[in-house]
Amino acid sequence: RERLLSEPALLAQLSARVEMLELPAESQLRHIGRQIELGRIDVESPEFGQVLGGALSATPEVRSLVFIHADGRMLRALRQPDGFELAVIDTRAMPVIFGAMRDAETRDGLFWGEVVRVETSTQVMVNGRYPMRVGGKYLGLLAVTVQIDQLSRLLDTAADALGGRAFVLYGERLVLAHRRLIEGVALAPGELLPEIGRA
């Protein structure tokens, strides 16, 4: 019989292991963002894509690094089995992505956004966001995405090591991370995450 991990000490260990997924992504965003703010990285430079793509090698849990310019152009470095793929995408007709960039204009500092399925992917993502300003001018949004299957895989591995099972809820009824989400679960059109009992 499997044991659900609920003891405070075990939950603290599990939480620390899940944070190992977020911390490298946050560090990556902070480092690149600070270089932009200091003027050491130019977001309009042709080399900027290589900077984003190169940063992926240090964080295998990260799916993509993107910069969404204030005019809606998105430069995306997307992880591939043999490295990364760069693309420039017009997001003005993509309400999730363009809206995230616009909403970030009123924010300061790095923050984690809501769980989303962006228009450029069929996967549900957790995402870190860092609004970029230089000299008081809003340049756009630097962001990192992590797929929920990666979060579920890390959670399952950590729970196994502690001798039990674990899951993460998003709100009261939606399952964000669970061992069954590693391989994916069928969702209804428009459904972002499975409800309890379906994961």
Residue frames as qw, qx, qy, qz and C-alpha x, y, z in Angstrom:
[[0.000, 0.890, 0.457, 0.000, 0.00, 0.00, 0.00],
 [0.418, 0.453, -0.024, 0.787, 1.36, 3.42, -0.97],
 [0.345, -0.606, -0.431, 0.573, 1.78, 6.12, 1.61],
 [0.191, 0.868, 0.226, 0.398, 0.64, 9.68, 0.91],
 [0.513, 0.044, -0.313, 0.798, 3.34, 12.05, 2.07],
 [0.241, -0.817, -0.321, -0.413, 1.71, 14.33, 4.63],
 [0.661, -0.569, -0.225, 0.435, 4.09, 14.54, 7.60],
 [0.032, 0.989, -0.043, -0.136, 5.55, 18.08, 7.95],
 [0.432, -0.607, 0.550, 0.376, 9.19, 16.90, 7.84],
 [0.569, 0.179, 0.709, 0.376, 8.60, 14.87, 4.68],
 [0.331, 0.862, 0.377, 0.071, 6.66, 17.72, 3.07],
 [0.154, -0.914, 0.235, 0.294, 9.54, 20.07, 3.82],
 [0.495, -0.308, 0.686, 0.435, 11.98, 17.68, 2.09],
 [0.487, 0.502, 0.667, 0.257, 9.64, 17.33, -0.87],
 [0.138, 0.967, 0.179, -0.117, 9.17, 21.09, -1.12],
 [0.304, -0.739, 0.434, 0.416, 12.94, 21.60, -1.11],
 [0.510, -0.011, 0.744, 0.432, 13.32, 19.15, -4.00],
 [0.372, 0.745, 0.533, 0.151, 10.59, 20.85, -6.04],
 [0.066, -0.952, 0.055, 0.294, 12.26, 24.22, -5.43],
 [0.506, -0.360, 0.578, 0.529, 15.32, 22.76, -7.15],
 [0.448, 0.500, 0.635, 0.382, 13.26, 23.00, -10.35],
 [0.077, 0.951, 0.290, 0.074, 12.32, 26.65, -9.86],
 [0.426, -0.794, 0.139, 0.411, 15.56, 28.05, -8.47],
 [0.520, -0.115, 0.509, 0.676, 17.77, 27.43, -11.53],
 [0.248, 0.660, 0.556, 0.440, 15.09, 28.98, -13.77],
 [0.207, -0.955, -0.195, 0.082, 14.86, 32.00, -11.47],
 [0.530, -0.575, 0.286, 0.554, 18.64, 32.37, -11.34],
 [0.482, 0.225, 0.574, 0.622, 18.79, 32.21, -15.11],
 [0.089, 0.844, 0.440, 0.294, 16.15, 34.93, -15.48],
 [0.371, -0.891, -0.038, 0.260, 17.79, 37.14, -12.87],
 [0.574, -0.349, 0.388, 0.630, 21.22, 36.83, -14.46],
 [0.362, 0.382, 0.558, 0.642, 20.12, 37.55, -18.03],
 [0.073, -0.891, -0.421, -0.155, 17.70, 40.25, -16.86],
 [0.438, -0.792, 0.035, 0.424, 20.37, 42.03, -14.85],
 [0.508, -0.121, 0.463, 0.717, 22.73, 42.00, -17.85],
 [0.187, 0.649, 0.547, 0.494, 19.99, 43.60, -19.96],
 [0.262, -0.923, -0.275, 0.056, 19.28, 46.24, -17.30],
 [0.501, -0.648, 0.213, 0.533, 23.00, 47.08, -17.10],
 [0.449, 0.806, -0.187, -0.336, 23.21, 47.43, -20.89],
 [0.300, -0.480, 0.791, 0.230, 25.59, 44.47, -21.28],
 [0.326, 0.248, 0.876, 0.253, 23.06, 42.55, -23.40],
 [0.285, 0.257, -0.169, -0.908, 21.20, 44.33, -26.19],
 [0.575, 0.281, 0.716, -0.280, 17.78, 42.76, -26.83],
 [0.602, 0.724, 0.020, -0.337, 17.91, 44.05, -30.43],
 [0.066, -0.632, 0.723, 0.270, 21.28, 42.45, -31.14],
 [0.778, 0.257, -0.470, -0.327, 21.44, 39.53, -33.60],
 [0.370, 0.269, -0.836, 0.304, 23.44, 37.64, -30.94],
 [0.472, -0.277, 0.415, -0.726, 20.66, 37.86, -28.34],
 [0.908, 0.025, -0.174, -0.381, 19.09, 34.61, -29.52],
 [0.700, 0.275, -0.605, 0.260, 22.37, 32.77, -28.99],
 [0.071, -0.359, 0.596, -0.715, 22.50, 34.13, -25.43],
 [0.735, -0.136, 0.203, -0.632, 19.02, 32.75, -24.71],
 [0.916, 0.181, -0.322, -0.159, 19.76, 29.42, -26.40],
 [0.475, 0.397, -0.660, 0.425, 23.11, 29.01, -24.66],
 [0.320, -0.362, 0.519, -0.705, 21.49, 29.60, -21.28],
 [0.883, -0.075, -0.114, -0.449, 19.24, 26.56, -21.83],
 [0.713, 0.273, -0.626, 0.156, 22.23, 24.22, -21.57],
 [0.098, 0.300, -0.679, 0.662, 22.66, 25.03, -17.87],
 [0.470, 0.022, 0.523, -0.710, 19.03, 24.26, -16.96],
 [0.087, -0.013, -0.926, -0.367, 17.74, 20.98, -18.44],
 [0.101, 0.487, 0.807, -0.317, 14.35, 21.39, -16.74],
 [0.206, 0.598, 0.064, -0.771, 13.64, 24.61, -18.69],
 [0.634, 0.485, 0.590, 0.121, 11.68, 24.19, -21.92],
 [0.433, 0.650, 0.257, 0.569, 12.21, 27.67, -23.37],
 [0.279, -0.513, -0.156, 0.797, 13.59, 31.13, -22.77],
 [0.302, 0.681, 0.511, 0.430, 11.79, 33.97, -24.52],
 [0.138, -0.343, -0.146, 0.917, 11.89, 37.71, -24.85],
 [0.205, 0.721, 0.635, 0.185, 8.64, 39.40, -25.86],
 [0.243, 0.085, 0.054, 0.965, 9.37, 42.90, -27.14],
 [0.182, 0.428, 0.435, -0.771, 6.93, 45.70, -26.27],
 [0.416, 0.346, -0.335, -0.771, 5.85, 45.74, -29.95],
 [0.886, 0.087, 0.203, -0.408, 4.80, 42.06, -29.77],
 [0.663, 0.487, -0.569, -0.010, 7.80, 40.38, -31.44],
 [0.798, -0.500, 0.315, -0.117, 8.84, 37.32, -29.48],
 [0.415, 0.566, -0.712, 0.031, 12.31, 35.81, -29.74],
 [0.887, -0.312, 0.194, -0.279, 12.09, 32.20, -28.53],
 [0.216, 0.475, -0.853, 0.032, 14.88, 29.76, -27.76],
 [0.887, -0.136, 0.049, -0.438, 13.18, 26.36, -27.57],
 [0.427, -0.449, 0.785, 0.009, 14.96, 23.27, -26.24],
 [0.829, 0.350, -0.313, -0.304, 15.50, 20.50, -28.81],
 [0.966, -0.220, 0.084, 0.104, 17.12, 17.07, -28.35],
 [0.781, 0.199, 0.049, 0.590, 20.24, 18.29, -30.16],
 [0.315, 0.039, -0.093, 0.944, 20.41, 21.84, -28.77],
 [0.157, 0.600, 0.462, -0.634, 17.90, 24.62, -29.33],
 [0.307, 0.517, 0.590, 0.539, 15.80, 26.22, -32.05],
 [0.057, -0.354, -0.164, 0.919, 15.41, 29.97, -32.44],
 [0.141, 0.592, 0.684, 0.402, 12.27, 31.60, -33.80],
 [0.058, 0.113, 0.140, -0.982, 10.89, 35.12, -34.06],
 [0.040, -0.504, -0.853, -0.129, 7.11, 35.08, -33.62],
 [0.181, -0.320, -0.077, -0.927, 4.55, 37.88, -33.93],
 [0.159, -0.285, -0.876, 0.355, 2.40, 37.57, -30.77],
 [0.214, 0.017, 0.078, -0.974, 0.01, 40.49, -31.35],
 [0.683, -0.097, -0.361, -0.628, -2.80, 38.06, -32.27],
 [0.628, -0.091, -0.750, 0.185, -1.96, 35.69, -29.37],
 [0.403, -0.759, -0.065, -0.507, -3.88, 36.92, -26.32],
 [0.853, -0.482, -0.118, 0.160, -2.14, 34.70, -23.75],
 [0.721, 0.000, 0.000, 0.693, 1.42, 35.64, -24.75],
 [0.174, 0.537, 0.117, 0.817, 0.79, 39.26, -25.77],
 [0.504, -0.750, -0.213, -0.372, -1.40, 39.78, -22.70],
 [0.813, -0.423, -0.157, 0.367, 1.33, 38.48, -20.39],
 [0.524, 0.177, 0.027, 0.832, 3.78, 40.97, -21.88],
 [0.119, -0.638, -0.189, -0.737, 1.31, 43.86, -21.55],
 [0.682, -0.674, -0.252, -0.133, 0.34, 42.90, -17.98],
 [0.787, -0.223, -0.159, 0.553, 4.01, 42.75, -16.95],
 [0.293, 0.582, 0.039, 0.758, 4.46, 46.42, -17.92],
 [0.398, -0.745, 0.016, -0.535, 2.93, 47.42, -14.57],
 [0.901, -0.419, -0.069, 0.088, 5.02, 44.93, -12.54],
 [0.083, 0.827, -0.535, 0.152, 8.54, 45.10, -11.12],
 [0.302, -0.480, 0.809, -0.152, 11.00, 42.30, -10.56],
 [0.304, 0.107, -0.913, -0.249, 10.84, 38.59, -11.21],
 [0.604, -0.033, 0.478, -0.637, 7.58, 36.77, -10.52],
 [0.171, 0.069, 0.964, 0.192, 5.92, 33.45, -11.38],
 [0.439, 0.036, -0.263, -0.858, 2.92, 33.77, -13.68],
 [0.781, 0.023, 0.377, -0.497, -0.23, 31.70, -13.69],
 [0.508, -0.027, 0.831, 0.227, -0.28, 28.23, -15.18],
 [0.480, 0.606, -0.074, -0.630, -0.94, 28.64, -18.93],
 [0.696, 0.224, 0.593, 0.336, -1.17, 26.89, -22.25],
 [0.013, 0.621, -0.213, -0.754, 0.38, 29.38, -24.66],
 [0.701, 0.592, 0.054, -0.393, -0.61, 29.66, -28.29],
 [0.393, 0.665, -0.620, -0.139, 2.76, 28.31, -29.48],
 [0.070, 0.259, -0.947, 0.177, 2.46, 24.98, -27.58],
 [0.683, -0.298, -0.526, -0.409, 0.06, 22.17, -26.80],
 [0.586, -0.147, -0.657, 0.451, 1.69, 21.76, -23.37],
 [0.394, -0.882, -0.201, -0.161, 0.64, 23.41, -20.11],
 [0.555, 0.376, -0.335, 0.662, 3.44, 25.51, -18.59],
 [0.441, -0.810, -0.200, 0.330, 4.52, 27.10, -15.38],
 [0.533, 0.604, 0.076, 0.588, 6.41, 30.27, -16.19],
 [0.445, -0.572, -0.173, 0.667, 8.72, 32.81, -14.62],
 [0.325, 0.814, 0.299, 0.377, 8.47, 36.41, -15.82],
 [0.478, -0.470, -0.071, 0.739, 10.81, 39.37, -15.54],
 [0.310, 0.916, 0.250, 0.039, 9.72, 42.77, -16.95],
 [0.667, -0.033, 0.110, 0.737, 12.67, 44.56, -18.56],
 [0.081, 0.985, 0.151, -0.001, 13.29, 48.30, -18.33],
 [0.650, -0.015, 0.025, 0.759, 16.33, 50.28, -19.32],
 [0.131, 0.053, 0.006, 0.990, 16.49, 53.98, -18.45],
 [0.345, 0.280, 0.455, -0.772, 12.84, 53.85, -17.34],
 [0.570, 0.298, -0.382, -0.664, 11.66, 52.56, -20.74],
 [0.792, -0.018, 0.561, -0.241, 9.76, 49.27, -20.85],
 [0.124, 0.454, -0.751, -0.463, 11.50, 47.00, -23.36],
 [0.740, 0.015, -0.529, -0.416, 9.37, 43.90, -22.92],
 [0.802, -0.415, 0.289, -0.319, 9.17, 40.67, -20.96],
 [0.277, 0.435, -0.856, 0.033, 11.89, 38.08, -20.37],
 [0.821, -0.204, 0.209, -0.492, 10.31, 34.72, -19.52],
 [0.069, 0.315, -0.946, -0.018, 11.16, 31.09, -18.86],
 [0.815, -0.083, -0.113, -0.562, 8.81, 28.12, -19.25],
 [0.113, -0.250, 0.949, -0.158, 8.80, 24.73, -17.54],
 [0.588, -0.126, -0.600, -0.527, 6.37, 22.02, -18.68],
 [0.672, -0.426, 0.306, -0.523, 4.17, 20.46, -16.00],
 [0.972, 0.051, -0.229, -0.008, 5.32, 16.98, -17.03],
 [0.490, 0.443, -0.506, 0.556, 8.80, 18.03, -15.85],
 [0.337, -0.467, 0.408, -0.709, 7.36, 19.21, -12.53],
 [0.914, -0.160, 0.021, -0.373, 5.41, 15.92, -12.21],
 [0.847, 0.267, -0.404, 0.217, 8.54, 13.87, -13.01],
 [0.210, 0.470, -0.542, 0.664, 10.61, 15.70, -10.38],
 [0.580, -0.374, 0.286, -0.665, 7.83, 15.39, -7.80],
 [0.965, -0.031, -0.144, -0.215, 7.41, 11.66, -8.45],
 [0.692, 0.344, -0.496, 0.396, 11.14, 10.99, -8.21],
 [0.038, -0.460, 0.500, -0.733, 11.40, 12.95, -4.97],
 [0.749, -0.280, 0.163, -0.578, 8.33, 11.23, -3.47],
 [0.931, 0.119, -0.345, -0.008, 9.68, 7.80, -4.44],
 [0.463, 0.395, -0.564, 0.559, 12.94, 8.56, -2.66],
 [0.261, -0.333, 0.478, -0.769, 10.95, 9.48, 0.46],
 [0.019, 0.073, 0.987, -0.140, 8.87, 6.29, 0.25],
 [0.298, 0.527, 0.643, -0.469, 5.48, 7.58, -0.85],
 [0.296, 0.546, 0.578, 0.530, 3.35, 9.43, -3.40],
 [0.097, -0.524, -0.225, 0.816, 2.74, 13.14, -3.78],
 [0.290, 0.624, 0.548, 0.476, 0.78, 15.58, -5.90],
 [0.128, -0.227, -0.135, 0.956, 0.38, 19.35, -6.18],
 [0.191, 0.730, 0.655, -0.016, -3.00, 21.07, -6.48],
 [0.137, 0.134, 0.173, 0.966, -3.58, 24.32, -8.35],
 [0.502, -0.295, -0.072, -0.810, -6.47, 25.89, -6.46],
 [0.601, -0.220, 0.587, -0.496, -8.82, 23.47, -4.74],
 [0.863, 0.222, 0.372, -0.259, -9.72, 21.02, -7.53],
 [0.698, 0.675, -0.233, -0.047, -7.10, 21.12, -10.28],
 [0.872, -0.316, 0.224, 0.299, -4.06, 18.83, -10.31],
 [0.204, 0.907, -0.331, -0.163, -0.84, 20.60, -11.30],
 [0.259, 0.544, -0.798, 0.015, 1.62, 17.76, -10.70],
 [0.843, -0.152, 0.411, -0.313, 1.06, 14.02, -10.31],
 [0.428, -0.294, 0.797, 0.310, 2.81, 10.86, -11.53],
 [0.556, 0.478, 0.675, 0.080, 0.06, 10.27, -14.15],
 [0.284, 0.928, 0.059, -0.233, 0.75, 13.69, -15.69],
 [0.398, -0.528, 0.583, 0.472, 4.28, 12.64, -16.65],
 [0.326, 0.125, 0.808, 0.475, 2.92, 10.92, -19.77],
 [0.245, -0.047, -0.260, -0.933, 0.04, 13.36, -20.13],
 [0.238, 0.376, 0.828, -0.341, -3.69, 13.02, -19.60],
 [0.102, 0.475, 0.638, 0.597, -6.56, 13.61, -22.03],
 [0.010, 0.380, 0.361, -0.851, -8.14, 17.02, -21.48],
 [0.341, 0.732, 0.590, -0.010, -11.39, 18.41, -22.83],
 [0.366, 0.548, 0.201, 0.725, -11.13, 21.37, -25.25],
 [0.149, -0.776, 0.020, -0.613, -10.37, 24.50, -23.23],
 [0.810, -0.582, -0.074, 0.006, -9.46, 22.49, -20.12],
 [0.151, 0.835, -0.484, 0.215, -6.12, 23.56, -18.67],
 [0.007, 0.364, -0.879, 0.309, -5.54, 20.92, -15.97],
 [0.522, -0.259, -0.784, -0.215, -7.34, 17.75, -14.89],
 [0.549, -0.586, 0.123, -0.583, -9.62, 17.80, -11.86],
 [0.311, -0.360, 0.818, -0.323, -9.00, 15.64, -8.78],
 [0.745, 0.140, 0.588, -0.283, -9.94, 12.06, -9.59],
 [0.775, 0.625, 0.051, -0.081, -8.96, 12.32, -13.26],
 [0.168, 0.802, -0.572, 0.030, -5.19, 12.63, -12.82]]
